Amino acid sequence: MTIDKMTREGSAAGDAAAEVVHEPDLSRYTLWLDGEPAGLADYRIVGQEMRFTHTEVDPAKREHGLAGILVEQALDDVRIRTGLTVVAACPFVADWIDQHAEYQDLLSRGR
């Protein structure tokens, strides 16, 4: 199984370290908080598109901005490691990109 890790120390969840792990074999980015799974972002690759289909964060941890950290790090990974166009099929990902203009280019690159 291939796994790529991205860590953000002192996340929005306080002093805890949020770690985003890319699991391409599962078509998923997983968010870990203090060594425990806290969320996920599923995607499908169709042609030259990475379609984010579902984002989920543990309901007990939703108040800490973790979903935003997960989406930001996943999109940063897409930007750095691929030339794929992002399709925000997940409403949370679509709203997040709408609120962060610096990620709008991911929606149209490669076209």
Beta strands, then each sheet from edge to edge (+ up, - down):
strand 1: 4-8
strand 2: 18-23
strand 3: 28-33
strand 4: 36-46
strand 5: 49-57
strand 6: 85-88
sheet 1: 1+ 2- 3+ 4- 5+ 6+
end
